[in-house]
Amino acid sequence: MSTIRERNKELILRAASEEFADKGFAATKTSDIAAKAGLPKPNVYYYFKSKENLYREVLESIIEPILQASTPFNADGVPSEVLSGYIRSKIRISRDLPFASKVFASEIMHGAPHLSPEQVEQLNAQARHNIECIQTWIDRGLIAPLDPNHLMFSIWAATQTYADFDWQISVVTGKTKLDEEDYEAAAQTIIRLVLKGCEADR
């Protein structure tokens, strides 16, 4: 039973991510989520109680990987290794969770009305920690004296664009879906740009 339960929840969560990404929270209907998941509508309420709870679960499904992506950040770490690992993790999130990423981006653009105060603090604490690590590297002369805030913003923009602006990327590349080689090329390109830009002044 637990296997069926987890499978059904995963089907609903995946369908909800797509529907919320496509239509937004207000315009999404639970009946459409159920239809996309291939399950009866009551199942949505059985597992998630309400559309609001389901939306928050979609947000949680992307917040956890975002927080985990920062695991390599520490002041004693090698900047090139930490930044490379972080960029690759962020690219993987865009590749593996594109719809949840769009939902998260929309939530942020609307002022994060559905994020709990705890989630907001978690995300802010993570960003502060990463920025403090970068500042420590700058102070020690390990990387160039860049603005650490804008370095983080640039990495976020460069990596998340592969999920949030996939339509534009598809039009430009002529591909309906990027493959593993595309994502690897993206990671290598962003890593090269960031590491070259962060090289300490001689």
Backbone hydrogen bonds in HBPLUS format (Angstrom, degrees):
<---DONOR---> <-ACCEPTOR-->    atom                        ^
c    i                          cat <-CA-CA->   ^        H-A-AA   ^      H-
h    n   atom  resd res      DA  || num        DHA   H-A  angle D-A-AA Bond
n    s   type  num  typ     dist DA aas  dist angle  dist       angle   num
A0005-ARG N   A0001-MET O   2.84 MM   4  6.07 160.6  1.88 153.0 159.1     1
A0006-GLU N   A0002-SER O   2.88 MM   4  6.07 163.1  1.91 147.8 151.8     2
A0007-ARG N   A0003-THR O   2.94 MM   4  6.07 155.4  2.00 144.4 151.8     3
A0008-ASN N   A0004-ILE O   2.89 MM   4  6.05 165.3  1.91 153.1 156.7     4
A0009-LYS N   A0005-ARG O   2.95 MM   4  6.14 161.3  1.99 149.9 155.4     5
A0010-GLU N   A0006-GLU O   2.95 MM   4  6.07 154.7  2.01 143.3 150.1     6
A0011-LEU N   A0007-ARG O   2.93 MM   4  6.19 155.8  1.99 149.8 156.4     7
A0012-ILE N   A0008-ASN O   2.95 MM   4  6.18 161.6  1.98 151.1 155.8     8
A0013-LEU N   A0009-LYS O   2.84 MM   4  5.98 160.7  1.88 147.9 153.9     9
A0014-ARG N   A0010-GLU O   2.93 MM   4  6.03 161.2  1.96 148.5 153.1    10
A0015-ALA N   A0011-LEU O   3.00 MM   4  6.14 161.9  2.03 144.7 150.2    11
A0016-ALA N   A0012-ILE O   2.78 MM   4  5.92 157.0  1.83 149.6 156.7    12
A0017-SER N   A0013-LEU O   2.96 MM   4  6.14 153.2  2.03 143.1 150.0    13
A0018-GLU N   A0014-ARG O   3.21 MM   4  6.53 158.2  2.26 146.9 151.4    14
A0019-GLU N   A0015-ALA O   2.96 MM   4  6.24 164.5  1.99 153.6 157.9    15
A0020-PHE N   A0016-ALA O   2.80 MM   4  5.86 172.5  1.80 158.0 160.5    16
A0021-ALA N   A0017-SER O   2.96 MM   4  5.92 152.2  2.04 139.7 148.0    17
A0022-ASP N   A0018-GLU O   2.96 MM   4  6.06 148.3  2.06 142.0 150.5    18
A0023-LYS N   A0019-GLU O   2.83 MM   4  5.88 162.8  1.86 154.5 158.9    19
A0024-GLY N   A0020-PHE O   2.80 MM   4  4.58 142.2  1.94 121.3 130.4    20
A0028-THR N   A0025-PHE O   3.35 MM   3  5.50 148.0  2.46 103.0 111.9    21
A0032-ASP N   A0029-LYS O   3.05 MM   3  5.31 126.5  2.35 101.4 114.3    22
A0033-ILE N   A0029-LYS O   3.17 MM   4  6.60 153.4  2.25 147.6 155.2    23
A0034-ALA N   A0030-THR O   2.90 MM   4  6.14 163.5  1.93 151.2 155.1    24
A0035-ALA N   A0031-SER O   2.96 MM   4  6.12 158.7  2.00 142.5 148.5    25
A0036-LYS N   A0032-ASP O   2.96 MM   4  6.13 161.2  1.99 146.7 151.5    26
A0037-ALA N   A0033-ILE O   2.94 MM   4  6.14 147.5  2.04 145.9 155.5    27
A0038-GLY N   A0034-ALA O   2.88 MM   4  6.02 119.3  2.26 138.6 154.8    28
A0039-LEU N   A0034-ALA O   3.01 MM   5  5.21 165.4  2.03 148.6 149.3    29
A0038-GLY N   A0035-ALA O   3.11 MM   3  4.99 140.4  2.27  93.4 105.1    30
A0043-ASN N   A0040-PRO O   2.98 MM   3  5.61 144.5  2.11 116.4 126.1    31
A0044-VAL N   A0041-LYS O   2.95 MM   3  5.58 140.7  2.11 118.9 128.2    32
A0046-TYR N   A0042-PRO O   2.82 MM   4  6.04 147.6  1.92 148.2 159.1    33
A0047-TYR N   A0043-ASN O   3.00 MM   4  6.11 161.5  2.04 149.2 151.4    34
A0048-PHE N   A0044-VAL O   2.93 MM   4  5.86 152.4  2.01 142.2 150.9    35
A0049-LYS N   A0045-TYR O   2.82 MM   4  4.19 140.3  1.97 112.8 118.8    36
A0050-SER N   A0048-PHE O   2.71 MM   2  5.64 143.0  1.84  99.8  94.3    37
A0054-LEU N   A0050-SER O   3.10 MM   4  6.38 156.1  2.16 145.4 152.0    38
A0055-TYR N   A0051-LYS O   2.89 MM   4  6.12 155.8  1.95 149.6 156.1    39
A0056-ARG N   A0052-GLU O   3.00 MM   4  6.28 156.9  2.06 147.7 153.8    40
A0057-GLU N   A0053-ASN O   2.94 MM   4  6.21 143.4  2.08 141.0 151.4    41
A0058-VAL N   A0054-LEU O   2.99 MM   4  6.34 148.2  2.09 146.4 154.6    42
A0059-LEU N   A0055-TYR O   3.05 MM   4  6.41 157.3  2.10 147.8 153.7    43
A0060-GLU N   A0056-ARG O   2.86 MM   4  6.11 155.2  1.93 144.7 151.9    44
A0061-SER N   A0057-GLU O   2.92 MM   4  6.12 143.1  2.06 141.5 151.1    45
A0062-ILE N   A0059-LEU O   3.14 MM   3  5.48 146.6  2.25 105.4 114.6    46
A0063-ILE N   A0059-LEU O   2.93 MM   4  6.13 153.3  2.01 152.2 160.9    47
A0064-GLU N   A0060-GLU O   3.23 MM   4  6.17 171.3  2.24 148.8 149.2    48
A0066-ILE N   A0062-ILE O   3.16 MM   4  6.30 154.8  2.22 145.5 153.0    49
A0067-LEU N   A0063-ILE O   2.94 MM   4  6.21 158.5  1.99 156.5 161.3    50
A0068-GLN N   A0064-GLU O   2.96 MM   4  6.19 158.6  2.00 150.5 157.1    51
A0069-ALA N   A0065-PRO O   2.90 MM   4  6.02 139.1  2.07 143.0 152.8    52
A0070-SER N   A0067-LEU O   3.24 MM   3  5.79 153.2  2.32 110.7 117.4    53
A0071-THR N   A0068-GLN O   3.04 MM   3  5.46 167.4  2.06 119.4 121.4    54
A0073-PHE N   A0070-SER O   2.96 MM   3  5.61 150.8  2.05 121.9 130.3    55
A0077-GLY N   A0074-ASN O   2.95 MM   3  5.31 161.9  1.98 115.6 121.5    56
A0081-GLU N   A0078-VAL O   2.97 MM   3  5.41 120.3  2.34 112.6 127.5    57
A0082-VAL N   A0078-VAL O   2.94 MM   4  6.11 167.0  1.96 164.2 168.5    58
A0083-LEU N   A0079-PRO O   2.88 MM   4  5.92 173.4  1.89 156.4 158.6    59
A0084-SER N   A0080-SER O   3.06 MM   4  5.94 153.7  2.13 133.4 141.4    60
A0085-GLY N   A0081-GLU O   2.95 MM   4  6.03 162.0  1.98 146.1 151.2    61
A0086-TYR N   A0082-VAL O   2.91 MM   4  6.09 157.0  1.96 150.0 156.8    62
A0087-ILE N   A0083-LEU O   2.95 MM   4  6.10 165.1  1.97 149.9 153.6    63
A0088-ARG N   A0084-SER O   3.03 MM   4  6.22 163.5  2.06 149.8 154.2    64
A0089-SER N   A0085-GLY O   3.01 MM   4  6.18 152.9  2.09 143.5 150.9    65
A0090-LYS N   A0086-TYR O   2.95 MM   4  6.21 156.4  2.00 150.7 157.2    66
A0091-ILE N   A0087-ILE O   2.94 MM   4  6.18 152.1  2.02 149.5 157.2    67
A0092-ARG N   A0088-ARG O   2.98 MM   4  6.19 155.3  2.04 144.3 151.0    68
A0093-ILE N   A0089-SER O   3.06 MM   4  6.36 148.3  2.16 143.7 151.8    69
A0094-SER N   A0090-LYS O   3.20 MM   4  6.51 158.7  2.25 144.4 148.9    70
A0095-ARG N   A0091-ILE O   2.92 MM   4  6.21 148.3  2.02 147.0 156.7    71
A0096-ASP N   A0092-ARG O   2.75 MM   4  5.86 168.2  1.77 156.6 159.3    72
A0097-LEU N   A0093-ILE O   2.80 MM   4  5.40 155.4  1.86 144.8 151.2    73
A0101-SER N   A0097-LEU O   2.94 MM   4  6.00 149.3  2.04 148.1 157.4    74
A0102-LYS N   A0098-PRO O   3.11 MM   4  6.36 147.8  2.22 137.4 144.8    75
A0103-VAL N   A0099-PHE O   2.99 MM   4  6.33 156.3  2.04 148.8 155.4    76
A0104-PHE N   A0100-ALA O   2.90 MM   4  6.14 158.7  1.95 148.6 154.1    77
A0105-ALA N   A0101-SER O   2.91 MM   4  6.15 158.6  1.96 147.4 153.3    78
A0106-SER N   A0102-LYS O   2.92 MM   4  6.13 161.2  1.95 150.9 155.5    79
A0107-GLU N   A0103-VAL O   2.92 MM   4  6.12 155.9  1.97 147.0 154.2    80
A0108-ILE N   A0104-PHE O   2.97 MM   4  6.24 159.0  2.01 152.8 157.4    81
A0109-MET N   A0105-ALA O   2.94 MM   4  6.17 158.9  1.99 148.3 154.5    82
A0110-HIS N   A0106-SER O   3.05 MM   4  6.25 132.5  2.28 141.6 153.3    83
A0110-HIS N   A0107-GLU O   3.24 MM   3  5.26 135.5  2.45  94.5 106.4    84
A0112-ALA N   A0107-GLU O   2.72 MM   5  4.88 151.3  1.80 152.4 147.6    85
A0111-GLY N   A0108-ILE O   3.01 MM   3  5.16 159.6  2.05 113.5 114.2    86
A0119-GLN N   A0116-SER O   3.05 MM   3  5.17 117.2  2.46  99.7 114.5    87
A0120-VAL N   A0116-SER O   3.00 MM   4  6.32 163.3  2.03 159.1 163.6    88
A0121-GLU N   A0117-PRO O   2.97 MM   4  6.14 158.4  2.02 143.5 149.3    89
A0122-GLN N   A0118-GLU O   2.89 MM   4  6.11 154.4  1.95 144.9 152.4    90
A0123-LEU N   A0119-GLN O   2.98 MM   4  6.21 166.0  2.00 153.8 156.3    91
A0124-ASN N   A0120-VAL O   2.91 MM   4  6.10 160.5  1.95 149.4 155.5    92
A0125-ALA N   A0121-GLU O   2.75 MM   4  5.80 158.5  1.80 149.4 155.8    93
A0126-GLN N   A0122-GLN O   2.95 MM   4  6.13 154.7  2.02 145.2 152.1    94
A0127-ALA N   A0123-LEU O   3.02 MM   4  6.27 163.0  2.05 146.7 150.9    95
A0128-ARG N   A0124-ASN O   2.87 MM   4  6.10 162.5  1.90 151.4 156.3    96
A0129-HIS N   A0125-ALA O   2.91 MM   4  6.07 159.1  1.95 147.0 152.8    97
A0130-ASN N   A0126-GLN O   2.97 MM   4  6.24 165.6  1.99 155.9 159.0    98
A0131-ILE N   A0127-ALA O   2.94 MM   4  6.10 163.9  1.97 152.3 157.0    99
A0132-GLU N   A0128-ARG O   2.86 MM   4  6.01 155.0  1.92 149.0 156.0   100
A0133-CYS N   A0129-HIS O   3.02 MM   4  6.29 152.2  2.10 147.7 154.9   101
A0134-ILE N   A0130-ASN O   3.04 MM   4  6.36 160.0  2.08 148.9 154.1   102
A0135-GLN N   A0131-ILE O   2.89 MM   4  6.15 157.4  1.95 147.9 154.4   103
A0136-THR N   A0132-GLU O   2.93 MM   4  6.16 149.0  2.03 143.3 151.6   104
A0137-TRP N   A0133-CYS O   3.03 MM   4  6.40 155.4  2.09 150.2 156.2   105
A0138-ILE N   A0134-ILE O   2.96 MM   4  6.29 151.9  2.04 147.8 156.1   106
A0139-ASP N   A0135-GLN O   2.85 MM   4  6.11 164.5  1.88 152.3 156.1   107
A0140-ARG N   A0136-THR O   3.01 MM   4  6.21 140.1  2.17 142.8 153.3   108
A0142-LEU N   A0137-TRP O   2.82 MM   5  5.08 149.7  1.91 162.5 158.1   109
A0141-GLY N   A0138-ILE O   2.95 MM   3  5.07 157.8  2.00 107.3 114.0   110
A0144-ALA N   A0198-CYS O   2.81 MM  54  5.02 154.2  1.88 121.0 129.4   111
A0146-LEU N   A0144-ALA O   2.74 MM   2  5.62 137.1  1.93 110.0  96.0   112
A0151-LEU N   A0147-ASP O   3.04 MM   4  6.29 143.9  2.17 150.7 161.9   113
A0152-MET N   A0148-PRO O   3.11 MM   4  6.31 159.9  2.16 145.1 148.8   114
A0153-PHE N   A0149-ASN O   2.96 MM   4  6.31 160.2  2.00 149.4 155.5   115
A0154-SER N   A0150-HIS O   2.97 MM   4  5.99 154.0  2.04 137.7 144.2   116
A0155-ILE N   A0151-LEU O   3.08 MM   4  6.36 153.9  2.15 146.3 152.9   117
A0156-TRP N   A0152-MET O   2.93 MM   4  6.19 164.9  1.95 156.6 160.7   118
A0157-ALA N   A0153-PHE O   2.95 MM   4  6.15 166.7  1.97 150.0 153.6   119
A0158-ALA N   A0154-SER O   2.92 MM   4  6.04 163.6  1.95 147.6 152.4   120
A0159-THR N   A0155-ILE O   3.03 MM   4  6.10 158.2  2.08 151.5 156.0   121
A0160-GLN N   A0156-TRP O   2.90 MM   4  5.80 165.9  1.92 155.0 159.8   122
A0161-THR N   A0157-ALA O   3.27 MM   4  5.92 138.5  2.45 136.9 143.7   123
A0162-TYR N   A0159-THR O   3.45 MM   3  6.17 159.4  2.50 113.7 117.6   124
A0163-ALA N   A0160-GLN O   3.07 MM   3  5.63 157.7  2.12 115.2 121.7   125
A0164-ASP N   A0160-GLN O   2.93 MM   4  6.08 169.9  1.94 168.0 164.8   126
A0165-PHE N   A0161-THR O   2.95 MM   4  5.11 153.0  2.03 126.2 132.6   127
A0169-ILE N   A0165-PHE O   3.15 MM   4  6.48 160.6  2.19 151.1 157.0   128
A0170-SER N   A0166-ASP O   2.83 MM   4  5.99 154.7  1.89 148.7 155.3   129
A0171-VAL N   A0167-TRP O   3.00 MM   4  6.28 156.2  2.05 149.8 155.8   130
A0172-VAL N   A0168-GLN O   3.01 MM   4  6.25 163.4  2.04 151.7 155.7   131
A0173-THR N   A0169-ILE O   2.89 MM   4  5.98 165.9  1.91 152.0 156.2   132
A0174-GLY N   A0170-SER O   2.75 MM   4  5.44 135.6  1.95 138.3 149.4   133
A0182-ASP N   A0179-ASP O   3.04 MM   3  5.29 122.1  2.39 102.1 116.4   134
A0183-TYR N   A0179-ASP O   3.15 MM   4  6.57 159.9  2.19 155.7 160.7   135
A0184-GLU N   A0180-GLU O   2.92 MM   4  6.12 153.4  1.99 148.4 156.3   136
A0185-ALA N   A0181-GLU O   2.88 MM   4  6.03 155.5  1.94 143.4 150.3   137
A0186-ALA N   A0182-ASP O   2.86 MM   4  6.13 151.6  1.94 146.2 154.6   138
A0187-ALA N   A0183-TYR O   2.93 MM   4  6.15 162.1  1.96 146.0 150.2   139
A0188-GLN N   A0184-GLU O   2.92 MM   4  6.14 168.4  1.94 153.3 156.3   140
A0189-THR N   A0185-ALA O   2.94 MM   4  6.02 157.8  1.99 145.3 151.6   141
A0190-ILE N   A0186-ALA O   2.98 MM   4  6.17 171.4  1.99 156.4 158.3   142
A0191-ILE N   A0187-ALA O   2.90 MM   4  5.98 164.6  1.92 152.4 157.5   143
A0192-ARG N   A0188-GLN O   2.95 MM   4  6.05 161.1  1.99 144.5 149.8   144
A0193-LEU N   A0189-THR O   3.00 MM   4  6.24 164.8  2.02 151.5 155.5   145
A0194-VAL N   A0190-ILE O   2.90 MM   4  6.06 167.5  1.91 155.4 158.8   146
A0195-LEU N   A0191-ILE O   2.85 MM   4  5.92 171.7  1.85 156.4 159.3   147
A0196-LYS N   A0192-ARG O   2.95 MM   4  5.88 162.5  1.98 146.7 152.2   148
A0197-GLY N   A0193-LEU O   2.97 MM   4  6.01 154.0  2.04 139.0 147.0   149
A0198-CYS N   A0194-VAL O   2.88 MM   4  6.04 129.9  2.14 141.1 155.0   150
A0199-GLU N   A0196-LYS O   3.35 MM   3  5.36 162.0  2.38 101.0 106.3   151
